[in-house]
Amino acid sequence: MKLKQALPELIESDSAIIASFGNARLIKTPEGPCELVGGSQEDRALAGEWISLFMHELVVSTRQTIPYRR
């Protein structure tokens, strides 16, 4: 699967992936804030630990992605 298909909201908005944790992606939006998108509870917990160690000044907004259904 191509990244464009997996995260269309990322491609369309010119956001940059800072780090990924399993299926969760920490992205920086053009407007400035960072956002944690997708992933399981375990992925998000891992992201929280990483952020607390390496980007402790960061305030992250979260968005749970909805699985694509046909």
Backbone hydrogen bonds, N-H to C=O, Kabsch-Sander energy under -0.5 kcal/mol:
donor,donor_aa,acceptor,acceptor_aa,energy
5,Q,2,K,-0.7
6,A,2,K,-1.9
7,L,3,L,-2.7
10,L,7,L,-1.1
11,I,7,L,-1.5
12,E,8,P,-2.2
13,S,9,E,-0.9
14,D,11,I,-0.8
15,S,10,L,-1.4
16,A,28,K,-2.2
18,I,16,A,-0.5
18,I,26,L,-3.3
19,A,26,L,-1.3
21,F,24,A,-2.9
24,A,21,F,-2.2
25,R,37,V,-2.4
26,L,19,A,-3.1
27,I,25,R,-0.7
27,I,35,E,-3.0
28,K,16,A,-2.8
29,T,27,I,-0.5
29,T,33,P,-2.3
32,G,29,T,-1.5
34,C,59,V,-0.6
35,E,27,I,-2.8
36,L,61,S,-2.7
37,V,25,R,-2.9
37,V,35,E,-0.6
38,G,63,R,-1.9
44,R,40,S,-2.3
45,A,41,Q,-2.1
46,L,42,E,-2.3
47,A,43,D,-2.2
48,G,44,R,-2.4
49,E,45,A,-2.0
50,W,46,L,-2.3
51,I,47,A,-2.8
52,S,48,G,-2.1
53,L,49,E,-1.4
54,F,50,W,-2.9
55,M,51,I,-1.9
58,L,55,M,-2.4
60,V,58,L,-0.5
61,S,34,C,-1.8
63,R,36,L,-2.3
65,T,63,R,-0.5
